[in-house]
């Protein structure tokens, strides 16, 4: 009898732990939580075990934050077009507490926990095209993975933030107007579609000088609105910015010069901008700015995830 009671208590405890590690968010009340932030808040501090949060379809208008003490969180949406996490903060907006929003507080979702992943989700900032800087996704943690996600907005949409952050994006769709992929992280974009909505700059990297790799676009598709004919692949937000496009389709939205300098600076002297065996109407390098580079076959061999991520394999 005692053995049976003990076994029942153990099974109950196991089920409770398992329930905490596999939760559902649904606005209609059919899950464990009705908001995404409530599910994130329930993750234990200093967590070391995978927490799987399944989000049912819906438009979740929430300003989200995953604290740095909450790692190993994995979000999975029901459908990347219908599972939408959105907010509308932007630079210059005044909060209900009287504070003024800036670029770094305009995010829809701030991710500080390490070992995070997201799949089949749209991360969106709805501030509008005239709102200025309005971040959808601000990623500060290390070893972060995004698969089959949509990251949408206008200016400054994806902030790959911290110098020591390693981020992997696969089969993602990312759209914006100006500097819509920016920051100091090492980020690998694998088979992603990058969509330009304005004749402006795709990237604004601030890669540290001592980091060999910044933003790497691999087998990506660079496209844009029909009206976009003179966008560029990027400009250096800081000295030593590093951005490389390899085996990408470059659409007609990209201007012949390919890249821009940051206005009023000499960052072109230190920028590490390069291309390798791209194709498409915007891939012709004959008129590229003189300070960009074409990788040699030998140099291109270094652009493996093993080298780029310093031993981390995001696919395992």
C-alpha angles and dihedrals in degrees: 000000000000090000091052092050092048091049091050091051091049091050091049091050090049091050091050092051091046090050090052090052095048114044136160129220115204129161092213093062096251093119137055093271136020095210132049093226091057089056091048091048090054093060107107118247114256088019115184100175128078114267112198115202115187113198119202121217117288144102105270108194100197137132099230133202130181107196122228090244091063112077135161093044116154122193122195123183127208093232127359092223095046104034100077128175109191146161136166109224118137142167112295097020115133116226125220086259092058096253122135117236117231132185093277095049096042095084126128091205126018113194116194100152118099127237092030125159136185131190134182096004136126114221107196142175111205098189093117137243095282096048097090121219110016118161121208098183127022111186117192103153128092127249096021123170130197119183127181092350133144119223110188143171136088126270120021095358104160118037109192086190123179128061093229096043117114114201133182124197120185128182090349129150115221123181136176150121116247128016087340094164108046144147146074101283129113102247130176117202109199119192092335129153114233112196123196117208096180142030092262142092127312099198137028105183125187098186115173115248092240093056114089094203134043121159115000121187112195123185089341129154117233111199139148151182115303089251093056111095105140108044118130137220093246152306129231112259089186136011115285095024110173124207128156133180116200127183090346131151106239112199130210089266090083118087119234093250088060099200141043136212121234105263116261095009141097094226089124086078093064103026115121101210119156146157135203131196097330123164140202135072093300096047098082106118098192093103100034118136110274093240095060120086144218111223119235119231089256093052091047090059089071092062097091124124089244091062098034096050096038095239101326114124109199092192094063 
